[in-house]
Amino acid sequence: MLLDPARAKRSSGLTAILVAATLVLAQVAPVQPARAQQHKGPPVLRDTETEQLLREYARPILKVAGLEKQNIQIVIINDPTFNAFVADGHRIFVNYGAILESETPNQLIGVLAHETGHLAGGHLAKLHQQLAQAQTQMIIAMLLGAGALVAGASQGAGGAGLADAGAAAIAGPQEMIRRSLLSYQRQQEESADRAGVKFLTETGQSPKGMYETFKRFADQSLFAAHGADPYLQSHPMPADRVAALEGLARQSPYWDKQDPPALQFRHDMVRAKIAAFMERQDTVYRRYPLSNTSLPARYARAITTYLHGDLGNAVAQIDGLIQAQPNNPYFYELKGQALLEGGKPTEAIAPLHKAVALSNNAPLIEMLLGQALVATDNKAYTDEAITILRAAVARETEAPLGYSQLAMAYGRKGDYAEADLASAQAAYLSGDSKTARELASRAKTRFAVGSPGWVRADDIVTAKPLPGHKNN
């Protein structure tokens, strides 16, 4: 899996008390393996195979929801918990834990259908309006309460009752406003459930997977929900939610429809890949013991073998995978990545070329090929690396890896203006605004004033930091 610290835009303006619960799939998540819990890395995971599968899952749902032309992106979050959420109007965020724990495509498609329900309903924009109204109400309530407190203080002991009333005037409306907002969120969740079932039915897919997912969460949260005040929850009470969802979902004529075997196979392959990259090696072997000779199990074991330094054995296993599926681009990608990270970039070039061709020039795989070409230290590959990397970053604009490799290729060629500009773009996408501005400022001195390169460098100099990144 190609892991890349691509940016994920975050919502802004939401009050802290609501952000954690806003538009998320579920509140209680199962315990994950230790390796996943302790994994440190980029907040966003990038992988062509996984992203392609998620796009295919989401495409028919987005179409019937009227969002097919909105360029909705599916972003994989580096988090082992089972969760998904929307934080703006253009992205669905899915934790890798949700992919790993969804046993069938239908279960994960149900998650995407629910989140699409939030997008189609404009829930985030409406929530912003609710928050703005609540803020105004809260300010008024606090001003009125503060006035009573001041009046009570000015009257000394005789004004104690007025002061107490002022304190109550502050606390009471705040609690009412909070309950009102939580009630609004519960309505949004129920609306997204209904919309999700509707989208699944309209696309001829079963809502059973969606029901199974929420049923599992309800079972896991029974103890946590015992005695909870239903009016202080951001989501409907688990048992009530599942009962309502089941009644709705069972009305679908596609309730018992199964996922196609070919789709289930691809789903199993992606789950095996995620498990191999994100979990401990012993955990991977428990999931996929040597007795399991399926292709997903062999895929997982080949990945974990290369990750733990046994390059020769890993390449032999990957060659076995290629023999089984000679037109699978991701097996060639894996072989190239293993060779590249194993210190053999020249040997990585051929399988990565094959992966690029079979994947229809997937930009993330092109970036890996460009990295291998640059890593050879052979200047004969410089022009090819620049051509490939320029094509990749033109179609995948948010991956710092492409720009950082492009900077090295330009530097090797002696084109320091383009090298500085590419380095500035890589720094900007990585969230290092200070370095990005410094490099872009230097690039401006190397380009002719008003040239395309000068203009792009000037854009970085004057750009605001990306949402969620610090302006160092």
VMD Tcl script that draws the C-alpha trace (Angstrom):
set ca {
  {0.00 0.00 0.00}
  {1.33 3.40 -0.92}
  {0.93 5.48 2.23}
  {1.00 9.20 1.60}
  {0.39 12.17 3.91}
  {-2.13 13.77 1.57}
  {-4.25 16.42 3.17}
  {-7.79 15.94 4.37}
  {-9.71 19.18 4.69}
  {-11.39 19.50 8.03}
  {-14.56 21.28 8.95}
  {-14.25 24.59 10.74}
  {-16.56 26.65 12.86}
  {-18.20 23.78 14.74}
  {-18.19 24.07 18.48}
  {-15.95 21.56 20.21}
  {-18.75 19.89 22.12}
  {-20.42 18.79 18.88}
  {-17.54 18.00 16.54}
  {-16.82 14.58 18.01}
  {-20.38 13.40 17.52}
  {-21.34 15.21 14.34}
  {-22.35 13.06 11.41}
  {-20.39 10.02 12.48}
  {-21.53 6.51 11.79}
  {-21.42 5.16 15.31}
  {-20.33 6.08 18.81}
  {-19.02 2.75 20.07}
  {-16.31 0.85 18.22}
  {-14.77 -2.57 18.80}
  {-11.32 -3.05 20.23}
  {-8.58 -3.18 17.60}
  {-5.25 -5.03 17.55}
  {-2.38 -3.38 19.40}
  {-0.36 -2.64 16.27}
  {-3.21 -0.69 14.75}
  {-3.81 1.26 17.93}
  {-0.18 2.24 18.21}
  {0.39 2.86 14.50}
  {1.88 6.26 13.83}
  {1.79 7.70 10.35}
  {0.03 10.10 8.02}
  {-3.57 10.95 8.86}
  {-4.67 9.90 5.37}
  {-3.85 6.60 3.67}
  {-3.50 6.42 -0.10}
  {-3.79 3.24 -2.11}
  {-4.94 2.93 -5.70}
  {-6.53 -0.50 -5.33}
  {-8.55 0.44 -2.24}
  {-9.60 3.85 -3.54}
  {-10.74 2.37 -6.84}
  {-12.91 -0.18 -5.05}
  {-14.47 2.46 -2.79}
  {-15.22 4.66 -5.80}
  {-17.00 1.77 -7.47}
  {-18.97 1.13 -4.29}
  {-20.02 4.77 -4.04}
  {-20.67 5.61 -7.71}
  {-24.21 4.18 -8.11}
  {-25.21 5.52 -4.67}
  {-24.02 9.02 -5.53}
  {-25.79 8.84 -8.90}
  {-29.25 8.12 -7.49}
  {-28.61 10.72 -4.77}
  {-28.05 13.34 -7.47}
  {-24.43 13.88 -6.46}
  {-22.58 12.18 -9.33}
  {-21.37 15.51 -10.76}
  {-20.25 16.91 -7.41}
  {-16.81 15.20 -7.49}
  {-17.37 13.54 -4.11}
  {-14.12 12.01 -2.85}
  {-13.71 9.00 -0.60}
  {-10.84 9.62 1.84}
  {-9.29 6.77 3.87}
  {-8.36 7.81 7.41}
  {-5.49 6.19 9.30}
  {-7.63 5.03 12.19}
  {-8.34 1.42 13.22}
  {-11.78 2.11 14.68}
  {-14.92 1.37 12.71}
  {-16.18 4.79 11.70}
  {-17.11 7.00 8.77}
  {-18.22 10.61 8.60}
  {-18.63 13.68 6.44}
  {-16.97 16.93 7.43}
  {-17.66 19.03 4.35}
  {-19.89 18.76 1.32}
  {-17.38 17.02 -0.93}
  {-15.76 14.20 1.01}
  {-16.75 11.00 2.72}
  {-14.12 9.98 5.26}
  {-13.80 6.27 6.00}
  {-11.50 4.85 8.67}
  {-9.43 1.92 7.47}
  {-10.93 0.01 10.39}
  {-14.35 0.24 8.73}
  {-12.97 -1.40 5.59}
  {-11.09 -4.05 7.53}
  {-14.10 -5.04 9.63}
  {-16.73 -5.02 6.88}
  {-16.96 -8.70 5.99}
  {-18.95 -8.11 2.82}
  {-19.05 -5.35 0.20}
  {-22.68 -4.78 1.12}
  {-21.79 -3.84 4.70}
  {-19.34 -1.17 3.55}
  {-21.67 0.02 0.79}
  {-24.32 0.48 3.49}
  {-21.92 2.74 5.40}
  {-21.33 4.81 2.25}
  {-25.08 4.98 1.61}
  {-25.67 6.34 5.11}
  {-23.00 9.01 4.72}
  {-24.33 9.89 1.27}
  {-27.64 10.48 3.01}
  {-25.93 13.19 5.06}
  {-24.48 14.78 1.93}
  {-27.71 14.62 -0.05}
  {-29.62 16.10 2.88}
  {-27.20 19.01 3.21}
  {-26.92 18.13 6.89}
  {-23.58 19.80 7.51}
  {-24.71 23.15 6.11}
  {-27.94 22.91 8.08}
  {-26.02 22.05 11.23}
  {-23.89 25.17 10.75}
  {-27.13 27.17 10.63}
  {-28.36 25.50 13.81}
  {-25.06 26.26 15.53}
  {-25.20 29.90 14.45}
  {-28.72 30.21 15.83}
  {-27.71 28.44 19.02}
  {-24.75 30.73 19.45}
  {-26.98 33.78 19.20}
  {-29.47 32.32 21.69}
  {-26.68 31.42 24.06}
  {-25.18 34.91 23.93}
  {-28.56 36.47 24.72}
  {-29.14 34.02 27.56}
  {-25.70 34.72 29.02}
  {-26.18 38.49 28.78}
  {-29.54 38.28 30.54}
  {-28.09 36.00 33.21}
  {-25.04 38.21 33.67}
  {-27.31 41.21 34.12}
  {-29.17 39.44 36.91}
  {-25.89 38.49 38.57}
  {-24.68 42.09 38.52}
  {-27.98 43.34 39.88}
  {-27.89 40.79 42.68}
  {-24.33 41.69 43.61}
  {-25.14 45.39 43.76}
  {-27.90 44.70 46.32}
  {-25.60 42.81 48.66}
  {-27.05 39.99 50.76}
  {-30.56 41.03 49.84}
  {-29.82 40.33 46.22}
  {-28.75 36.70 46.73}
  {-31.97 35.40 45.25}
  {-31.54 37.58 42.19}
  {-27.96 36.39 41.78}
  {-29.08 32.77 42.02}
  {-31.71 33.48 39.43}
  {-29.03 34.97 37.20}
  {-26.90 31.85 37.48}
  {-29.92 29.74 36.62}
  {-30.68 32.05 33.70}
  {-27.24 31.28 32.31}
  {-27.24 27.55 32.93}
  {-30.87 26.80 32.03}
  {-30.95 28.17 28.47}
  {-27.54 26.64 27.69}
  {-28.84 23.20 28.65}
  {-32.01 23.71 26.60}
  {-30.00 24.84 23.60}
  {-27.67 21.86 23.93}
  {-30.61 19.46 24.05}
  {-32.14 21.18 21.04}
  {-28.94 20.76 19.01}
  {-28.59 17.12 20.02}
  {-32.21 16.53 19.03}
  {-31.46 18.07 15.66}
  {-28.48 15.76 15.20}
  {-30.58 12.71 16.07}
  {-33.08 13.76 13.41}
  {-30.23 14.02 10.90}
  {-29.00 10.51 11.73}
  {-32.50 9.06 11.33}
  {-32.89 10.93 8.04}
  {-29.54 9.58 6.78}
  {-30.62 6.03 7.69}
  {-33.83 6.41 5.68}
  {-32.00 7.96 2.74}
  {-29.36 5.23 2.79}
  {-32.00 2.48 2.54}
  {-33.71 4.41 -0.25}
  {-30.47 4.74 -2.25}
  {-29.63 1.06 -1.83}
  {-33.08 0.01 -2.99}
  {-32.98 2.32 -6.00}
  {-29.66 0.82 -7.06}
  {-30.90 -2.74 -6.67}
  {-28.71 -3.45 -3.65}
  {-29.58 -5.01 -0.33}
  {-29.89 -2.82 2.78}
  {-29.10 -5.89 4.89}
  {-25.41 -4.96 5.19}
  {-26.32 -1.53 6.52}
  {-28.67 -3.14 9.05}
  {-26.02 -5.71 10.05}
  {-23.49 -2.94 10.71}
  {-25.80 -0.93 12.95}
  {-27.04 -4.08 14.66}
  {-23.47 -4.97 15.57}
  {-22.90 -1.52 17.02}
  {-26.14 -1.71 18.95}
  {-25.12 -5.04 20.47}
  {-21.71 -3.63 21.44}
  {-23.16 -0.49 23.00}
  {-25.96 -2.04 25.02}
  {-24.01 -1.77 28.26}
  {-22.76 1.75 27.54}
  {-26.27 2.89 26.68}
  {-27.88 1.40 29.81}
  {-29.40 4.18 31.84}
  {-28.35 6.87 29.35}
  {-30.59 9.87 28.84}
  {-31.86 9.54 25.24}
  {-32.21 13.31 25.04}
  {-28.50 13.82 25.69}
  {-27.32 11.63 22.80}
  {-26.21 12.87 19.39}
  {-27.43 9.62 17.81}
  {-30.70 7.74 18.28}
  {-30.60 5.14 21.05}
  {-29.05 1.98 19.54}
  {-31.95 -0.42 20.08}
  {-34.51 2.08 18.81}
  {-32.39 2.92 15.80}
  {-31.84 -0.70 14.81}
  {-35.52 -1.54 15.22}
  {-36.53 1.35 12.98}
  {-33.84 0.51 10.43}
  {-34.80 -3.18 10.32}
  {-38.44 -2.37 9.73}
  {-37.49 -0.10 6.86}
  {-34.79 -2.32 5.35}
  {-36.86 -5.51 5.31}
  {-39.36 -3.80 3.04}
  {-36.75 -3.72 0.27}
  {-37.27 -6.33 -2.46}
  {-33.48 -6.78 -2.46}
  {-33.15 -7.70 1.23}
  {-31.75 -11.17 0.48}
  {-29.66 -10.19 -2.55}
  {-26.04 -11.34 -2.27}
  {-22.89 -9.57 -3.42}
  {-21.47 -10.92 -6.71}
  {-18.61 -13.40 -6.05}
  {-16.15 -11.30 -8.09}
  {-16.90 -8.23 -5.97}
  {-16.60 -10.23 -2.76}
  {-13.19 -11.44 -3.96}
  {-11.94 -7.89 -4.58}
  {-13.28 -6.86 -1.20}
  {-11.42 -9.71 0.46}
  {-8.21 -8.74 -1.37}
  {-8.41 -5.15 -0.13}
  {-9.11 -6.28 3.44}
  {-6.11 -8.61 3.28}
  {-3.92 -5.77 2.03}
  {-5.03 -3.40 4.78}
  {-4.54 -6.05 7.45}
  {-1.03 -6.82 6.19}
  {0.08 -3.20 6.11}
  {-1.59 -2.02 9.30}
  {-1.42 -4.93 11.75}
  {1.35 -6.81 13.52}
  {2.87 -9.72 11.64}
  {1.66 -12.27 14.20}
  {-1.86 -10.85 13.91}
  {-1.69 -11.16 10.13}
  {-0.68 -14.81 10.40}
  {-3.54 -15.48 12.80}
  {-5.95 -13.96 10.30}
  {-4.32 -15.72 7.37}
  {-2.54 -18.89 8.53}
  {-0.38 -20.92 6.17}
  {-3.20 -23.44 5.91}
  {-5.26 -20.78 4.12}
  {-4.18 -20.99 0.47}
  {-6.68 -18.47 -0.91}
  {-5.33 -15.58 -2.96}
  {-6.26 -12.94 -0.32}
  {-4.35 -14.94 2.33}
  {-1.32 -15.29 0.05}
  {-1.52 -11.55 -0.71}
  {-1.48 -10.68 3.00}
  {1.42 -13.01 3.76}
  {3.48 -11.69 0.83}
  {3.02 -8.11 2.03}
  {3.90 -8.81 5.65}
  {6.93 -10.83 4.52}
  {8.36 -7.89 2.57}
  {7.51 -5.42 5.33}
  {9.56 -7.46 7.78}
  {12.71 -7.57 5.69}
  {12.63 -10.94 3.92}
  {12.83 -9.49 0.41}
  {13.81 -12.65 -1.44}
  {11.00 -14.71 0.05}
  {8.54 -11.86 -0.48}
  {9.41 -11.48 -4.17}
  {9.01 -15.23 -4.67}
  {5.55 -15.07 -3.07}
  {4.59 -12.04 -5.18}
  {5.75 -13.82 -8.34}
  {3.40 -16.63 -7.37}
  {0.56 -14.12 -7.14}
  {1.46 -12.72 -10.57}
  {1.45 -16.22 -12.01}
  {-2.08 -16.69 -10.64}
  {-3.31 -13.33 -11.98}
  {-0.88 -12.01 -14.62}
  {-3.04 -8.96 -15.40}
  {-3.45 -7.73 -11.84}
  {-1.68 -4.32 -11.70}
  {-1.49 -4.29 -7.92}
  {0.69 -7.39 -7.77}
  {3.24 -5.67 -10.02}
  {2.91 -2.51 -7.92}
  {3.63 -4.55 -4.79}
  {6.66 -6.19 -6.38}
  {8.03 -2.82 -7.46}
  {7.43 -1.28 -4.05}
  {9.10 -4.21 -2.30}
  {12.17 -3.99 -4.55}
  {12.34 -0.20 -4.24}
  {12.13 -0.24 -0.46}
  {14.50 -3.19 -0.40}
  {17.23 -1.06 -1.99}
  {16.85 -2.32 -5.56}
  {15.27 0.58 -7.46}
  {16.59 -0.48 -10.87}
  {14.91 -3.88 -10.54}
  {11.71 -2.12 -9.43}
  {11.34 -0.19 -12.69}
  {10.10 -3.04 -14.90}
  {7.26 -4.26 -12.62}
  {6.22 -0.67 -11.93}
  {6.07 0.06 -15.66}
  {3.81 -2.96 -15.97}
  {1.66 -1.78 -13.06}
  {1.25 1.66 -14.63}
  {0.21 0.14 -17.95}
  {-2.27 -2.31 -16.43}
  {-3.78 0.32 -14.11}
  {-4.46 2.78 -16.93}
  {-1.76 5.14 -15.70}
  {-2.91 5.40 -12.10}
  {-1.15 8.53 -10.78}
  {-0.13 7.10 -7.40}
  {1.55 4.17 -9.15}
  {3.18 6.58 -11.59}
  {4.62 8.42 -8.60}
  {6.07 5.17 -7.30}
  {7.64 4.52 -10.71}
  {9.02 8.06 -10.75}
  {10.48 7.47 -7.30}
  {12.21 4.31 -8.54}
  {13.63 6.13 -11.57}
  {14.98 8.91 -9.37}
  {16.35 6.48 -6.77}
  {18.58 4.75 -9.32}
  {20.87 7.83 -9.40}
  {21.15 7.18 -13.13}
  {20.82 10.47 -15.00}
  {19.66 8.57 -18.07}
  {16.32 8.12 -16.31}
  {15.90 11.79 -15.37}
  {13.84 12.97 -18.33}
  {11.56 9.92 -18.11}
  {11.07 10.52 -14.40}
  {10.12 14.16 -14.99}
  {7.65 13.25 -17.74}
  {5.97 10.57 -15.63}
  {5.87 12.65 -12.46}
  {4.51 15.73 -14.21}
  {1.69 13.63 -15.64}
  {1.01 12.15 -12.21}
  {0.82 15.44 -10.28}
  {-1.37 16.96 -12.99}
  {-4.06 14.35 -12.19}
  {-3.32 13.81 -8.50}
  {-2.72 17.29 -7.13}
  {-2.74 16.55 -3.39}
  {0.04 13.96 -3.03}
  {3.32 15.48 -1.73}
  {5.30 12.41 -2.86}
  {4.92 13.31 -6.53}
  {6.22 16.84 -6.02}
  {9.12 15.81 -3.78}
  {10.31 13.25 -6.34}
  {9.83 15.78 -9.14}
  {12.00 18.24 -7.21}
  {14.82 15.70 -7.01}
  {14.55 14.93 -10.71}
  {14.70 18.61 -11.64}
  {17.62 19.14 -9.27}
  {19.52 16.29 -10.92}
  {18.96 17.99 -14.27}
  {20.16 21.33 -12.93}
  {16.78 23.05 -13.31}
  {16.80 24.67 -9.87}
  {13.84 26.96 -10.50}
  {11.52 24.03 -11.14}
  {13.18 22.08 -8.32}
  {12.47 24.86 -5.82}
  {8.88 25.19 -7.06}
  {8.21 21.46 -6.78}
  {9.78 21.39 -3.30}
  {7.59 24.31 -2.28}
  {4.50 22.48 -3.51}
  {5.50 19.36 -1.58}
  {6.05 21.37 1.60}
  {2.74 23.19 1.21}
  {0.79 19.96 0.79}
  {2.61 18.50 3.80}
  {1.46 21.41 5.94}
  {4.83 23.15 6.27}
  {3.71 26.60 5.16}
  {6.85 28.38 6.36}
  {9.20 26.18 4.30}
  {6.81 26.32 1.35}
  {6.89 30.13 1.32}
  {10.68 30.23 1.63}
  {11.19 27.82 -1.26}
  {8.56 29.52 -3.40}
  {10.15 32.92 -2.74}
  {13.50 31.57 -3.90}
  {11.86 29.99 -6.95}
  {10.42 33.39 -7.91}
  {13.94 34.80 -8.13}
  {14.88 32.03 -10.59}
  {11.87 32.39 -12.92}
  {11.21 35.25 -15.31}
  {8.69 37.64 -13.78}
  {5.20 36.79 -14.98}
  {6.13 33.36 -16.35}
  {3.89 30.37 -15.47}
  {6.46 29.11 -12.94}
  {6.74 32.56 -11.33}
  {2.95 32.80 -11.04}
  {2.66 29.35 -9.41}
  {5.43 30.23 -6.96}
  {3.75 33.53 -6.14}
  {0.49 31.69 -5.47}
  {2.27 29.63 -2.80}
  {3.91 32.69 -1.26}
  {0.54 34.39 -0.85}
  {-1.54 31.28 -0.07}
  {-3.12 30.70 3.31}
  {-2.16 27.51 5.19}
  {-4.29 24.48 4.38}
  {-7.16 23.83 6.82}
  {-5.85 21.87 9.78}
  {-2.23 22.86 9.17}
  {-0.17 25.28 11.17}
  {1.31 28.43 9.74}
  {4.79 27.80 11.14}
}
mol new
graphics top color blue
foreach p $ca { graphics top sphere $p radius 0.5 }
foreach p [lrange $ca 0 end-1] q [lrange $ca 1 end] { graphics top cylinder $p $q radius 0.2 }
display resetview
